Amino acid sequence: MMKNFLLAAFISLIAATGVSAQIVKPVKWQFGAKKINKDEAVIFMKATLENGWHIYSQHVDEGGPIKTSFTFTPSGDFTLVGKTAEPKPKVKHEEVFNMDVGYFDKEVVFQQKVKLKKGETTVKGAVEYMACDASQCLPPDEIPFAVAIK
C-alpha cells in the first residue's frame, strides 16, 4: 500500500514538473549581413514573433518595460557607424507603466551599419529583449550572435 502511494506521488511530481518545464519562446531571432561596398556593411537582426506577442522599441523611457538593446563586442576589424536603426514602432498606452510605449509585433528588422577595417570579419554581440502578450511578460532574455561578413 505504501509502495503504491509513493509511486503515485513520484509520478505526480514528475508530471507536474514536466508541465512547468514547458519553455515559452515566442520570439525567434535571425542574424545576417550584407556588404554595401568594400568598406561598409549592414548587420540585420530580425525578430519573428508568435501571434499576440510583442517586444519593445530600443527607445523606451525610464520606468517602462525592458527595451530591446544591442551590444556589440569591440573589434579592431570594424567600427559601428551610428546607432542601431529600427522601423517606426507601433505605440500604445500601457497602464502598468503609466506611459506610452513603442513596440513591435509579428516581425521587425533592426539594422546596424559597420565600417570595415578589413575585407572579412565576424561581428559578435547580443540582443536583450522582453517579450509580452496581453496577459504576461516573460523575463528578459539575451541572445548572443555572430555574423560573418565576407
C-alpha positions as CSV (number, residue, x, y, z in Angstrom):
1,M,0.0,0.0,0.0
2,M,2.7,2.5,1.0
3,K,4.8,1.5,-2.1
4,N,1.8,2.3,-4.4
5,F,1.3,5.6,-2.6
6,L,5.0,6.6,-3.1
7,L,4.9,5.5,-6.7
8,A,1.8,7.6,-7.4
9,A,3.3,10.6,-5.6
10,F,6.5,10.2,-7.6
11,I,4.6,10.0,-10.9
12,S,2.5,13.1,-9.9
13,L,5.6,15.0,-9.1
14,I,7.3,14.2,-12.5
15,A,4.1,15.0,-14.3
16,A,3.8,18.4,-12.5
17,T,7.4,19.4,-13.2
18,G,7.1,18.2,-16.8
19,V,4.3,20.7,-17.4
20,S,6.1,23.6,-15.7
21,A,9.2,22.9,-17.6
22,Q,7.5,23.9,-20.9
23,I,9.6,26.8,-22.1
24,V,7.7,29.6,-23.9
25,K,9.9,31.1,-26.7
26,P,7.6,33.4,-28.7
27,V,10.5,35.3,-30.4
28,K,12.8,33.8,-33.0
29,W,15.9,35.8,-33.9
30,Q,17.9,35.6,-37.2
31,F,21.1,37.5,-38.0
32,G,22.7,38.3,-41.2
33,A,24.9,40.8,-43.0
34,K,25.1,42.5,-46.4
35,K,28.2,44.3,-47.7
36,I,27.3,47.7,-49.2
37,N,30.8,48.2,-50.6
38,K,34.3,47.1,-49.7
39,D,34.4,49.4,-46.6
40,E,30.9,49.1,-45.3
41,A,28.3,46.5,-44.3
42,V,24.9,46.3,-42.6
43,I,24.1,43.8,-39.9
44,F,20.5,42.7,-39.9
45,M,18.8,41.5,-36.7
46,K,15.4,40.1,-37.4
47,A,12.8,39.1,-34.7
48,T,9.8,37.0,-35.7
49,L,7.1,36.9,-33.1
50,E,4.3,34.4,-32.5
51,N,0.8,35.8,-32.7
52,G,-0.2,38.0,-29.8
53,W,3.3,38.7,-28.6
54,H,5.4,41.9,-28.9
55,I,8.8,43.2,-28.0
56,Y,9.7,46.8,-27.2
57,S,11.5,49.5,-29.1
58,Q,15.0,50.5,-28.2
59,H,13.6,53.9,-27.2
60,V,11.6,53.4,-24.0
61,D,11.6,56.0,-21.2
62,E,13.0,55.2,-17.8
63,G,10.4,53.3,-15.6
64,G,8.9,51.5,-18.6
65,P,9.3,47.9,-19.8
66,I,12.8,46.4,-20.7
67,K,13.7,47.9,-24.0
68,T,15.3,45.9,-26.8
69,S,19.0,46.6,-26.8
70,F,22.0,45.5,-28.8
71,T,25.6,45.2,-27.6
72,F,28.5,44.6,-30.0
73,T,31.8,43.0,-29.0
74,P,34.6,45.5,-29.7
75,S,36.9,44.5,-32.5
76,G,39.8,46.0,-34.4
77,D,38.2,44.7,-37.6
78,F,35.3,47.2,-37.7
79,T,33.7,50.2,-36.1
80,L,30.0,50.9,-35.6
81,V,28.5,53.6,-37.7
82,G,25.8,55.5,-35.8
83,K,23.2,53.8,-33.6
84,T,21.2,50.6,-34.4
85,A,18.3,51.6,-36.6
86,E,14.7,50.3,-36.2
87,P,11.5,50.9,-38.1
88,K,8.8,53.2,-36.7
89,P,7.2,51.2,-33.8
90,K,3.5,51.0,-33.0
91,V,2.7,52.9,-29.9
92,K,0.2,52.1,-27.1
93,H,-0.5,53.4,-23.6
94,E,0.4,50.7,-21.0
95,E,-1.4,51.3,-17.7
96,V,1.1,49.1,-15.9
97,F,3.9,51.6,-16.6
98,N,1.5,54.6,-16.9
99,M,3.2,55.7,-20.2
100,D,3.0,55.3,-24.0
101,V,5.5,52.7,-25.2
102,G,6.7,51.8,-28.7
103,Y,6.5,48.1,-29.6
104,F,6.8,45.6,-32.5
105,D,4.7,42.6,-33.2
106,K,4.8,39.9,-35.9
107,E,8.2,40.8,-37.4
108,V,10.8,43.5,-37.0
109,V,14.3,44.1,-38.5
110,F,16.9,46.1,-36.7
111,Q,20.0,47.3,-38.7
112,Q,23.5,48.3,-37.6
113,K,25.9,49.8,-40.1
114,V,29.6,49.0,-39.7
115,K,32.7,50.4,-41.3
116,L,35.2,47.6,-42.1
117,K,38.9,47.9,-41.5
118,K,39.5,44.6,-43.4
119,G,37.6,42.8,-46.0
120,E,36.3,39.9,-44.0
121,T,35.3,39.7,-40.3
122,T,32.8,38.4,-37.8
123,V,30.6,40.8,-35.9
124,K,29.7,39.4,-32.5
125,G,27.3,40.7,-30.0
126,A,24.0,40.1,-28.1
127,V,20.4,41.3,-28.1
128,E,18.5,41.8,-24.9
129,Y,14.7,42.0,-25.1
130,M,11.5,41.3,-23.2
131,A,8.5,39.6,-24.8
132,C,5.0,40.2,-23.6
133,D,1.5,39.2,-24.6
134,A,-1.9,40.5,-23.3
135,S,-1.6,38.6,-20.0
136,Q,2.1,38.3,-19.2
137,C,5.7,39.3,-19.8
138,L,8.5,36.8,-19.9
139,P,11.7,37.6,-18.0
140,P,14.2,39.5,-20.2
141,D,16.2,37.2,-22.5
142,E,19.6,37.7,-24.0
143,I,20.6,36.1,-27.3
144,P,24.2,36.1,-28.5
145,F,25.0,36.3,-32.2
146,A,27.9,36.1,-34.6
147,V,27.6,37.4,-38.1
148,A,30.3,36.7,-40.8
149,I,30.9,39.5,-43.3
150,K,32.6,38.3,-46.4
